Structures are given as structure tokens and as C-alpha cells.
């Protein structure tokens, strides 16, 4: 008795292999060239959905947002931003480290604070997929 994959493989024709290879090549091209966040220009900090601050990424600054659990501190450096400290229990937003592409998001859910980088054109962000 033949394994199931061998029976399936025997049914493939040369054109099928061409379609599979072409599809994989297009997927790699799309992932590397088309799905990019672009250059970030601003950092936007939100607390409970309301914008607390929107600052350009051309100079260093710190932003404090007082959420229900305490203060979340966001650090902005030229071309990048990160959540420096957060009172949340798991520290996922702090562990994300520096964000530097437009559309990148760090969410401190327990404290209701989020950091999002914005660019010149709207791009896909981590919440869209």
C-alpha cells in the first residue's frame, strides 16, 4: 500500500508545479517588498483610546501616561520609540523594545496605554492582521 502523499504526488502535472512555484515566489516578493510599514515620523500615545500625546520622532523626549494601574513611561529617541516602564504584570509592551517602523504598535492592555508610530501614509499595522 502506497502512502497517501505518494498518491497525491502522482496526480500532479508539470503545470501544477509551475503554479505552486509561482505562487510561492509571489508570496515571498509580496512579504519582502509590499508589506512594509515605511518610515515613522510621529509617536502617538493613547490612554483609554484618547490621544495623550503625538510627538515627532526627530528629538528625544519622554511622555508619561497615568492609567488605572499607575504611570506608563514612553521614551522617544530620534527615529524610534519604546515603552520604557509600565506597571502591568507581564510587561509585554516593555519587552517589545524599540519600535522604528510606521504602523508598529505596543499595547499595555492592563493599564489601557498604547504607543503607535505613524508615517506619512497609512500602512498596515500589527492590529490589521
C-alpha positions in Angstrom: 0.0 0.0 0.0 1.3 3.4 -1.1 1.5 6.3 1.4 -1.2 9.0 0.8 1.3 11.6 -0.2 2.7 9.5 -3.0 -0.8 9.0 -4.5 -1.3 12.8 -4.3 2.1 13.5 -5.8 1.4 11.1 -8.7 -1.6 13.3 -9.7 0.5 16.5 -10.1 1.2 17.7 -13.6 4.1 19.9 -14.8 1.7 22.9 -14.9 0.7 22.3 -11.3 4.3 22.6 -10.2 4.7 25.8 -12.1 1.6 27.3 -10.4 2.9 26.3 -6.9 6.4 27.7 -7.5 4.9 30.9 -9.0 2.6 31.3 -6.0 5.4 30.8 -3.5 7.7 33.3 -5.4 4.9 35.9 -5.4 4.3 35.4 -1.7 8.0 35.9 -0.9 8.1 39.0 -3.1 4.9 40.5 -1.5 6.1 39.9 2.0 9.5 41.5 1.4 8.5 44.4 -0.8 4.9 45.3 -0.4 4.2 44.7 3.3 6.4 47.3 5.0 5.5 50.0 7.4 7.6 52.7 5.9 9.4 55.5 7.8 7.9 56.6 11.1 7.5 60.3 11.6 5.4 60.6 14.8 4.8 58.7 18.0 1.3 58.7 19.3 0.4 57.7 22.9 -3.1 56.9 23.8 -4.8 56.3 27.1 -8.2 54.5 27.1 -8.5 55.3 23.4 -7.9 59.1 23.8 -4.7 60.7 22.4 -2.5 61.8 25.2 0.4 63.0 23.1 1.6 63.0 19.5 5.3 63.9 19.1 7.7 64.0 16.2 10.4 61.4 16.2 13.2 63.9 15.4 14.2 64.7 19.0 14.4 62.8 22.3 11.6 63.2 24.8 9.6 61.2 27.5 5.9 61.0 27.8 4.1 59.9 31.0 0.5 58.5 30.8 -1.3 57.8 34.1 -3.5 54.8 33.6 -5.7 52.8 36.1 -2.7 50.8 37.4 -0.2 53.7 37.5 2.2 55.6 35.3 3.4 54.3 31.9 6.5 56.0 30.7 7.2 56.2 26.9 10.7 57.2 25.6 11.2 58.8 22.2 14.6 59.0 20.6 15.4 60.2 17.1 13.7 57.8 14.7 12.3 55.4 17.3 10.2 55.0 20.4 9.6 52.4 23.2 7.6 51.8 26.3 10.3 52.4 29.0 8.2 51.3 32.0 4.7 50.1 32.8 3.0 48.9 36.0 1.3 46.0 34.2 2.0 42.5 35.5 3.5 40.8 32.3 5.4 43.7 30.8 4.7 42.7 27.2 4.8 46.3 25.9 8.1 46.9 27.6 9.6 43.7 26.2 8.8 44.8 22.6 11.7 47.2 22.8 12.3 49.9 20.3 9.7 50.5 17.5 11.0 52.2 14.4 8.6 51.4 11.5 5.3 53.2 10.8 2.4 51.1 11.9 4.2 49.5 14.8 2.2 49.3 18.0 3.0 48.5 21.6 -0.1 47.9 23.8 0.0 48.0 27.6 -3.5 46.5 27.9 -3.9 46.3 31.7 -3.0 50.0 32.0 -5.0 51.0 28.9 -2.0 52.7 27.3 -0.8 52.2 23.7 2.1 53.5 21.7 1.8 53.7 17.9 4.2 55.0 15.3 2.8 57.0 12.4 4.2 57.7 9.0 3.3 60.0 6.0 0.9 57.4 4.5 -1.4 55.0 6.3 0.1 51.5 6.3 -0.8 48.1 7.7 -0.2 47.8 11.4 0.0 45.0 13.8 -3.7 45.2 14.6 -4.8 44.6 11.0 -3.7 41.0 10.6 
